[in-house]
Amino acid sequence: MIHSKDMKRMLHITLIAIVLAAPFSLMGQNFGKNKVQYRTFDWSYIQSAHFDIYFYGENLQLAEFTSEVSEKAYDQIGLHLNWDLKKRISIIVYSSHNDFQQTNVTYQYMPEGVGGVTELFKNRIVIPFEGSYEQFRHVIHHELVHGFINDMIYGGSAQSLISNRIQIRIPLWMNEGLAEYLSMKWDTQADMIMRDVAVNERIPDIRELEYYMVYKGGQSVWKFIADTYGWQKIGEIWGRAKQKQNVEEAFEHSVGLDYKDLSKRWEKYLKKEYWPDFAGREYLEDYAHRLTDHEELQNYFNVSPAISPDGGRIAILTDRSGYADVYLISAEDGKVLKKLVKGNRTPDFEELKWLQPGLSWSPDGKKIVLAAKSGESDALYIIDVDSGKERKLTFDLEGIFTASWSPVGNKIAFIGNKNNSSDLYIYDLKDKSLLNLTKDIFSDSEPTWSPDGSKLLFVSDRGDHLLEPDEFSMIDHDYRQTDLYLYDLKSNEILRITNTPDSENYPAWSHTT
């Protein structure tokens, strides 16, 4: 018999936008928790040296991308763990998150924050493509680490786990942290999170890592081990854990530290890295006025603020009720003026796209537009602020994100996903026409209008390819770097604004002359 604690380790879930996704996806969401099968999938598959990649429809190119990324990840993971897979792994690819939510591989409902899943029963990986090739690569690599661990520690299936009487308990931070470390090494998000906990003296004991910290905190622990003792220790620790059937003994044997001492060494490592930041640090309260307090509200998120045209109100996405809702608050003191949208309770607002929300006001301040999951697909909703009346806009797209209302008033820009691409769209409210501005393979996101409504600033991984070349392979492209681009609606030309080694995100226009 498999007990409940054993069941928990048979399913590894990857949460995208880790800092937000982990706690929120665990909260109770009454509506939509039961799966609905909206369609039947006609599956095909291709094979690589170590993987069987399943796909449907016109997604062969996506399957080939998956194959290339998976084999590259195989070499890196195998080297670090000193392990070769004993069994082939199946990777099941969905072309959207809405399709992914219908999977039968696991009975669990997959809310917006879940970017992929690895189950132990047959050691299968299930992942959706959500518009970003870098995010897709990251999730593939992350889940393959779980696949390797399943194969190495548990024998690659639940049957092997039971028949071999495997009793080892692997902490979440150890498993998820390694998956993050091997798939990302070190990234700006992890650096931001660990700097925050170090500077504010909130570094937890490794045994107390939870929620998003099992991912980014665990990632930091493995970075500490690799930097201090050498990356070869990673495979040694896991090999000893398999041999001893005890994780703490594996650390003691490999690096000479039990959990308590490992935590102390890790804490010193973080303080040495980040405490010099104290000297030049600015405090938010010195130059900004706080309107929401998650500790007082006992919630996790108050995000995606959108200031009304008159500057008096702010629309925010918050979980203060236990669900994702849209509230209007005062820009003066943060007082709640109105709950505008109740999320996670009805078919129309099943999910509010809180990872890519994009709340946006109409120029007259009477309406707000946002994207939401509605049944089997996504939709744009225009909400009358006073009456609460809704207008639903649907399109033949696999995903809709980050709506932005034009200052001119009659157009809404947003990101739409279709055919393994995320493009920049404009919907005209007057003539009800839909225009795809960037019809190419590149990943576009986060559109925002210039004050005069003549240009759109957006984020993309297109590099110097302002137009898609006739012959192009995404696998050979540097899709891991994003920069800011400007789309001129008069000339229909794209201008690259930034070109830096790091990725730029969340652009915003000033409204001053």
C-alpha positions as CSV (number, residue, x, y, z in Angstrom):
1,M,0.0,0.0,0.0
2,I,1.3,3.5,-0.9
3,H,0.6,5.9,1.9
4,S,-0.2,9.6,1.4
5,K,3.3,10.8,2.2
6,D,4.7,8.5,-0.4
7,M,2.2,9.8,-2.9
8,K,3.4,13.3,-2.5
9,R,6.9,12.4,-3.8
10,M,5.5,10.7,-6.9
11,L,4.5,13.9,-8.5
12,H,6.9,16.8,-9.2
13,I,5.3,20.0,-10.2
14,T,7.2,22.9,-11.7
15,L,5.8,26.3,-10.8
16,I,6.6,29.1,-13.3
17,A,7.4,32.6,-12.0
18,I,8.4,30.8,-8.8
19,V,8.3,33.7,-6.5
20,L,4.5,34.0,-7.1
21,A,3.4,30.6,-8.1
22,A,4.3,28.3,-5.3
23,P,2.1,29.5,-2.4
24,F,-0.7,30.7,-4.6
25,S,-1.2,27.5,-6.5
26,L,-1.6,25.6,-3.2
27,M,-4.5,27.8,-2.1
28,G,-8.0,26.5,-2.2
29,Q,-9.7,27.3,-5.5
30,N,-13.2,25.9,-5.6
31,F,-14.0,26.5,-9.2
32,G,-12.3,24.5,-11.9
33,K,-10.5,22.0,-9.6
34,N,-12.2,19.1,-11.4
35,K,-10.9,18.5,-14.9
36,V,-13.1,19.0,-18.0
37,Q,-12.2,17.3,-21.3
38,Y,-13.0,19.8,-24.0
39,R,-11.4,18.0,-26.9
40,T,-9.8,14.7,-28.1
41,F,-6.1,14.8,-29.0
42,D,-4.7,12.9,-31.9
43,W,-1.2,12.0,-30.8
44,S,1.9,11.4,-32.8
45,Y,5.5,11.0,-31.6
46,I,9.1,11.3,-32.5
47,Q,12.1,9.6,-30.9
48,S,15.6,10.9,-29.9
49,A,18.4,8.9,-28.4
50,H,16.8,8.9,-24.9
51,F,13.3,10.3,-25.2
52,D,9.9,9.7,-26.8
53,I,8.3,13.1,-27.5
54,Y,4.5,13.1,-28.0
55,F,2.7,15.9,-29.8
56,Y,-0.6,16.6,-31.6
57,G,-1.8,18.7,-34.5
58,E,0.7,20.9,-36.3
59,N,3.2,20.8,-33.4
60,L,6.0,18.8,-35.1
61,Q,8.4,21.8,-34.9
62,L,7.8,22.2,-31.2
63,A,8.4,18.5,-30.7
64,E,11.7,18.8,-32.6
65,F,12.7,21.7,-30.4
66,T,11.8,19.6,-27.4
67,S,14.0,16.8,-28.7
68,E,17.0,19.1,-29.2
69,V,16.7,20.8,-25.8
70,S,16.1,17.4,-24.0
71,E,19.2,15.8,-25.4
72,K,21.4,18.8,-24.5
73,A,19.9,18.7,-21.0
74,Y,20.6,14.9,-20.8
75,D,24.3,15.5,-21.3
76,Q,24.5,18.2,-18.6
77,I,22.3,16.4,-16.0
78,G,24.1,13.1,-16.6
79,L,27.5,14.7,-16.1
80,H,26.5,16.4,-12.8
81,L,24.7,13.3,-11.4
82,N,27.2,10.8,-12.8
83,W,24.2,8.8,-14.1
84,D,22.8,7.5,-17.4
85,L,19.1,6.8,-17.7
86,K,18.3,3.2,-17.5
87,K,14.8,3.7,-19.0
88,R,13.6,6.0,-21.8
89,I,11.5,8.9,-20.7
90,S,8.3,10.0,-22.4
91,I,7.7,13.8,-22.8
92,I,4.2,14.8,-23.6
93,V,3.9,18.3,-25.1
94,Y,0.8,20.5,-25.2
95,S,0.7,23.6,-27.3
96,S,-1.1,25.7,-24.6
97,H,-1.8,25.7,-20.9
98,N,-5.5,25.3,-21.5
99,D,-4.9,22.1,-23.3
100,F,-2.4,21.0,-20.7
101,Q,-5.1,21.3,-18.0
102,Q,-6.9,18.5,-19.8
103,T,-4.1,15.9,-19.4
104,N,-5.0,12.4,-18.1
105,V,-1.4,11.7,-17.0
106,T,-2.3,13.0,-13.6
107,Y,-5.7,13.4,-11.9
108,Q,-4.6,16.7,-10.4
109,Y,-5.9,20.0,-11.8
110,M,-3.1,22.2,-13.1
111,P,-3.7,25.9,-12.3
112,E,-2.0,28.7,-14.1
113,G,1.2,28.6,-12.0
114,V,2.0,25.0,-12.8
115,G,4.4,25.0,-15.8
116,G,5.1,21.2,-16.0
117,V,4.8,17.9,-14.2
118,T,6.8,14.7,-13.8
119,E,5.0,11.7,-12.5
120,L,6.8,8.6,-11.0
121,F,4.3,5.9,-12.0
122,K,5.8,5.7,-15.5
123,N,8.3,8.6,-15.1
124,R,6.6,10.7,-17.8
125,I,7.0,14.4,-18.2
126,V,4.0,16.6,-19.3
127,I,4.6,20.3,-20.3
128,P,2.7,23.1,-22.0
129,F,4.2,25.6,-24.4
130,E,3.0,29.0,-23.2
131,G,4.6,31.4,-25.7
132,S,8.2,31.7,-24.4
133,Y,10.8,29.4,-25.7
134,E,13.1,30.2,-22.8
135,Q,10.5,29.3,-20.3
136,F,9.7,26.2,-22.2
137,R,13.4,25.2,-22.3
138,H,13.7,25.9,-18.6
139,V,10.7,23.7,-17.7
140,I,12.0,20.9,-19.9
141,H,15.4,20.9,-18.3
142,H,13.9,21.3,-14.8
143,E,11.5,18.3,-15.3
144,L,14.3,16.2,-16.8
145,V,16.2,16.6,-13.5
146,H,13.2,15.1,-11.7
147,G,13.1,12.3,-14.4
148,F,16.8,11.5,-13.7
149,I,16.3,11.5,-9.9
150,N,13.3,9.2,-10.3
151,D,15.4,6.9,-12.5
152,M,18.4,7.0,-10.2
153,I,16.8,6.9,-6.8
154,Y,13.5,5.1,-7.3
155,G,14.2,2.9,-10.3
156,G,12.1,4.9,-12.7
157,S,8.6,3.8,-11.7
158,A,6.3,3.5,-8.7
159,Q,6.5,-0.3,-9.1
160,S,10.2,-0.2,-8.7
161,L,9.9,2.1,-5.6
162,I,7.5,-0.4,-4.0
163,S,9.1,-3.6,-5.0
164,N,12.6,-2.4,-3.9
165,R,11.2,-1.1,-0.6
166,I,12.8,2.3,-1.1
167,Q,12.5,4.3,2.0
168,I,14.6,7.4,1.4
169,R,12.9,10.8,2.0
170,I,14.3,13.5,-0.3
171,P,13.5,17.0,1.0
172,L,11.7,19.3,-1.5
173,W,14.5,21.9,-1.4
174,M,17.0,19.2,-2.4
175,N,15.0,18.0,-5.4
176,E,13.4,21.2,-6.6
177,G,16.6,23.2,-5.8
178,L,18.7,20.9,-7.9
179,A,16.2,21.1,-10.8
180,E,16.4,24.9,-10.7
181,Y,20.2,25.0,-10.3
182,L,20.9,22.6,-13.2
183,S,18.3,24.2,-15.5
184,M,19.3,27.8,-14.7
185,K,22.6,27.7,-12.8
186,W,22.2,31.2,-11.4
187,D,19.7,33.8,-12.6
188,T,18.6,37.4,-11.7
189,Q,15.4,36.2,-10.0
190,A,17.2,33.8,-7.7
191,D,19.8,36.6,-7.0
192,M,17.0,39.0,-6.2
193,I,15.2,36.7,-3.8
194,M,18.4,35.6,-2.0
195,R,19.6,39.2,-1.7
196,D,16.3,40.1,-0.1
197,V,16.4,37.4,2.5
198,A,20.0,38.0,3.3
199,V,19.8,41.8,3.6
200,N,16.6,41.6,5.7
201,E,18.2,38.8,7.9
202,R,15.5,36.3,7.1
203,I,17.7,33.4,6.0
204,P,15.9,30.2,7.0
205,D,17.4,26.9,8.2
206,I,17.5,24.6,5.1
207,R,15.1,22.3,6.9
208,E,12.6,25.2,7.0
209,L,12.7,26.0,3.3
210,E,9.1,26.1,2.0
211,Y,6.9,27.5,-0.7
212,Y,9.0,29.3,-3.4
213,M,12.1,29.0,-1.2
214,V,12.3,25.2,-1.9
215,Y,13.0,26.3,-5.5
216,K,15.2,29.4,-5.2
217,G,16.5,28.7,-1.7
218,G,17.3,25.2,-2.8
219,Q,18.9,26.5,-5.9
220,S,21.1,28.7,-3.8
221,V,22.2,25.8,-1.5
222,W,23.3,23.8,-4.5
223,K,25.2,26.9,-5.9
224,F,26.9,27.2,-2.5
225,I,27.9,23.5,-2.6
226,A,29.2,23.7,-6.2
227,D,31.1,27.0,-5.5
228,T,32.6,25.8,-2.2
229,Y,33.3,22.1,-2.8
230,G,33.1,21.7,-6.6
231,W,30.3,20.7,-8.9
232,Q,31.4,17.1,-8.8
233,K,30.1,16.9,-5.2
234,I,26.5,17.1,-6.6
235,G,26.7,13.6,-8.1
236,E,28.6,12.3,-5.1
237,I,25.9,13.4,-2.7
238,W,23.1,11.9,-4.7
239,G,25.0,8.7,-5.2
240,R,25.6,8.4,-1.5
241,A,22.0,9.2,-0.8
242,K,21.0,6.3,-3.0
243,Q,23.5,4.0,-1.4
244,K,22.8,5.0,2.2
245,Q,19.0,5.6,1.8
246,N,19.6,8.7,4.0
247,V,20.1,12.2,2.7
248,E,21.7,13.7,5.8
249,E,24.2,10.9,5.9
250,A,25.0,11.6,2.2
251,F,25.9,15.2,3.0
252,E,28.0,14.2,6.0
253,H,30.0,11.7,4.0
254,S,30.5,14.0,0.9
255,V,31.1,17.4,2.4
256,G,31.4,16.7,6.1
257,L,28.3,18.6,7.2
258,D,25.1,17.6,8.7
259,Y,21.9,19.7,8.1
260,K,22.7,22.0,11.0
261,D,26.2,22.8,10.0
262,L,25.3,23.0,6.3
263,S,22.7,25.6,7.1
264,K,25.3,27.7,9.1
265,R,27.8,27.5,6.3
266,W,25.2,28.5,3.7
267,E,24.1,31.4,5.8
268,K,27.7,32.7,6.1
269,Y,28.1,32.3,2.3
270,L,25.0,34.4,1.7
271,K,26.0,37.1,4.2
272,K,29.4,37.4,2.7
273,E,27.9,37.8,-0.8
274,Y,25.1,40.2,0.0
275,W,25.8,42.2,3.1
276,P,28.1,44.7,1.3
277,D,24.8,45.8,-0.3
278,F,23.8,47.4,3.0
279,A,26.0,50.4,2.5
280,G,24.3,51.8,-0.6
281,R,20.9,50.5,0.0
282,E,17.8,52.8,-0.3
283,Y,14.7,52.0,1.7
284,L,11.3,52.1,0.1
285,E,9.7,54.0,2.9
286,D,12.3,56.8,2.3
287,Y,10.8,57.7,-1.1
288,A,7.5,55.8,-1.5
289,H,4.2,55.6,0.4
290,R,3.0,52.1,1.2
291,L,-0.7,51.4,0.2
292,T,-1.0,47.6,0.9
293,D,0.6,45.5,3.6
294,H,0.5,41.7,3.0
295,E,1.4,41.0,6.7
296,E,-1.5,43.0,7.9
297,L,-3.8,41.5,5.3
298,Q,-2.4,38.1,5.9
299,N,-2.2,37.4,2.1
300,Y,0.5,36.8,-0.4
301,F,-0.1,39.1,-3.4
302,N,-1.1,42.7,-4.2
303,V,0.2,42.9,-7.7
304,S,-0.2,44.4,-11.2
305,P,-1.2,47.9,-10.1
306,A,-2.9,50.1,-12.8
307,I,-3.4,53.8,-11.9
308,S,-6.6,55.4,-13.2
309,P,-6.2,58.3,-15.7
310,D,-7.2,60.8,-13.0
311,G,-4.6,59.3,-10.6
312,G,-7.1,58.8,-7.9
313,R,-7.7,55.0,-8.0
314,I,-5.6,51.9,-8.5
315,A,-6.8,48.6,-9.8
316,I,-4.8,45.7,-8.3
317,L,-4.8,41.9,-8.5
318,T,-4.9,40.5,-4.9
319,D,-5.6,37.3,-3.0
320,R,-6.7,39.0,0.2
321,S,-10.0,37.0,0.0
322,G,-8.2,33.7,-0.6
323,Y,-8.9,33.9,-4.3
324,A,-7.4,36.0,-7.1
325,D,-9.7,39.1,-7.3
326,V,-9.4,42.5,-8.9
327,Y,-9.9,45.4,-6.3
328,L,-10.0,49.1,-6.7
329,I,-8.2,51.0,-4.0
330,S,-7.5,54.6,-3.2
331,A,-4.2,56.0,-4.6
332,E,-4.1,58.2,-1.5
333,D,-4.3,55.8,1.4
334,G,-4.9,52.3,-0.1
335,K,-8.5,52.1,1.2
336,V,-10.6,49.5,-0.6
337,L,-13.1,51.2,-2.8
338,K,-14.6,48.2,-4.5
339,K,-14.1,44.5,-5.4
340,L,-14.4,44.7,-9.2
341,V,-13.9,41.1,-10.2
342,K,-14.2,37.8,-8.3
343,G,-11.8,35.3,-9.7
344,N,-11.6,31.5,-9.5
345,R,-15.3,31.1,-8.8
346,T,-17.1,31.3,-12.2
347,P,-16.5,29.9,-15.7
348,D,-15.9,33.4,-17.0
349,F,-13.1,34.2,-14.5
350,E,-11.8,30.8,-13.9
351,E,-8.2,32.1,-13.8
352,L,-7.2,35.8,-13.9
353,K,-3.8,35.4,-15.6
354,W,-2.0,36.6,-12.5
355,L,1.4,35.6,-13.9
356,Q,0.8,38.0,-16.9
357,P,-2.2,40.0,-15.8
358,G,-2.0,43.4,-17.6
359,L,-4.9,45.4,-16.0
360,S,-5.5,48.5,-18.0
361,W,-7.9,51.5,-17.9
362,S,-9.8,53.1,-20.7
363,P,-8.8,56.7,-21.3
364,D,-12.0,58.1,-19.7
365,G,-11.5,56.0,-16.5
366,K,-14.8,54.3,-16.9
367,K,-13.7,50.8,-17.8
368,I,-10.9,48.3,-17.2
369,V,-9.7,45.5,-19.6
370,L,-8.1,42.2,-18.5
371,A,-7.5,38.7,-19.8
372,A,-8.9,35.6,-18.1
373,K,-9.4,31.9,-18.7
374,S,-13.0,31.3,-19.7
375,G,-13.8,27.6,-20.1
376,E,-11.6,25.9,-22.6
377,S,-10.0,29.1,-23.9
378,D,-9.0,32.7,-22.9
379,A,-10.9,35.9,-23.4
380,L,-10.6,39.6,-22.9
381,Y,-13.1,41.2,-20.5
382,I,-14.0,44.9,-20.5
383,I,-15.4,45.7,-17.1
384,D,-17.5,48.8,-16.3
385,V,-16.0,50.2,-13.1
386,D,-19.3,51.7,-11.8
387,S,-21.9,49.1,-12.8
388,G,-19.6,46.0,-12.9
389,K,-21.1,45.0,-16.3
390,E,-18.9,42.8,-18.4
391,R,-18.2,42.6,-22.1
392,K,-16.5,39.5,-23.3
393,L,-14.2,39.4,-26.4
394,T,-13.2,36.0,-27.8
395,F,-10.6,35.2,-30.5
396,D,-9.3,32.1,-32.2
397,L,-6.2,32.0,-30.0
398,E,-4.6,29.5,-27.7
399,G,-3.8,32.1,-25.0
400,I,-4.4,35.8,-24.3
401,F,-2.2,37.9,-22.0
402,T,-1.3,41.4,-20.8
403,A,-4.0,43.7,-22.3
404,S,-3.1,47.3,-22.7
405,W,-5.7,50.0,-23.6
406,S,-4.7,52.7,-26.1
407,P,-4.7,56.3,-24.9
408,V,-6.6,57.0,-28.1
409,G,-9.4,54.9,-26.7
410,N,-10.6,52.7,-29.4
411,K,-7.9,50.0,-29.5
412,I,-6.6,47.3,-27.2
413,A,-3.2,45.7,-27.6
414,F,-2.4,42.3,-26.1
415,I,-0.3,39.2,-26.5
416,G,-1.9,36.2,-28.3
417,N,-0.5,32.7,-28.5
418,K,-1.2,30.5,-31.5
419,N,0.8,27.9,-33.5
420,N,3.7,27.9,-31.1
421,S,4.2,31.7,-31.3
422,S,3.3,34.6,-29.1
423,D,2.5,37.7,-31.1
424,L,1.5,41.3,-30.6
425,Y,-2.1,41.9,-31.5
426,I,-4.4,45.0,-31.7
427,Y,-8.2,44.8,-31.4
428,D,-10.2,47.7,-32.8
429,L,-13.3,48.3,-30.6
430,K,-15.0,50.3,-33.4
431,D,-14.8,48.1,-36.4
432,K,-14.1,44.9,-34.4
433,S,-11.1,44.0,-36.4
434,L,-8.1,42.0,-35.1
435,L,-4.6,42.7,-36.4
436,N,-1.5,40.6,-35.8
437,L,1.4,43.0,-35.8
438,T,4.3,40.5,-35.3
439,K,3.4,37.3,-37.1
440,D,6.5,35.3,-36.5
441,I,8.1,32.6,-34.4
442,F,9.6,34.9,-31.8
443,S,8.3,35.3,-28.3
444,D,6.7,38.7,-27.7
445,S,5.3,40.0,-24.4
446,E,4.2,43.0,-22.2
447,P,3.0,45.6,-24.7
448,T,2.5,49.2,-23.5
449,W,1.3,52.2,-25.5
450,S,3.2,55.5,-26.0
451,P,1.3,58.4,-24.5
452,D,0.1,59.6,-28.0
453,G,-1.0,56.1,-29.0
454,S,1.3,56.0,-32.1
455,K,3.8,53.3,-30.8
456,L,3.9,50.2,-28.8
457,L,6.8,49.2,-26.5
458,F,7.2,45.5,-26.0
459,V,9.6,42.7,-24.9
460,S,10.9,40.1,-27.3
461,D,13.6,37.5,-27.8
462,R,14.0,38.3,-31.5
463,G,17.5,39.7,-31.2
464,D,18.4,41.6,-34.4
465,H,15.7,39.8,-36.4
466,L,13.2,42.6,-36.8
467,L,11.5,40.4,-39.4
468,E,11.5,36.6,-39.4
469,P,14.1,35.2,-41.9
470,D,12.9,32.9,-44.6
471,E,14.9,30.0,-43.2
472,F,15.1,30.0,-39.4
473,S,15.5,27.5,-36.6
474,M,14.7,28.6,-33.1
475,I,17.1,26.0,-31.6
476,D,20.0,27.9,-33.1
477,H,18.7,31.3,-31.9
478,D,19.7,33.0,-28.6
479,Y,16.1,33.0,-27.3
480,R,17.3,33.2,-23.7
481,Q,17.9,37.0,-23.9
482,T,15.0,39.4,-24.1
483,D,15.2,43.1,-25.0
484,L,12.9,46.1,-25.5
485,Y,11.5,46.9,-28.9
486,L,9.4,49.7,-30.3
487,Y,6.6,49.1,-32.9
488,D,5.7,52.2,-34.9
489,L,2.1,51.9,-36.0
490,K,2.5,54.5,-38.7
491,S,5.5,53.0,-40.5
492,N,4.9,49.4,-39.3
493,E,8.6,49.2,-38.4
494,I,10.2,47.6,-35.4
495,L,13.1,49.3,-33.6
496,R,15.4,47.6,-31.1
497,I,15.7,49.7,-28.0
498,T,18.1,47.7,-25.8
499,N,20.8,45.2,-26.3
500,T,22.3,44.0,-23.1
501,P,23.6,40.6,-21.8
502,D,20.7,40.4,-19.3
503,S,17.0,40.3,-20.1
504,E,14.8,43.4,-19.9
505,N,11.2,43.2,-18.8
506,Y,8.1,45.2,-17.6
507,P,8.6,48.4,-19.7
508,A,6.5,51.5,-18.8
509,W,6.2,54.9,-20.5
510,S,6.5,58.1,-18.6
511,H,3.6,60.5,-19.1
512,T,5.7,63.7,-18.6
513,T,6.9,66.0,-21.4
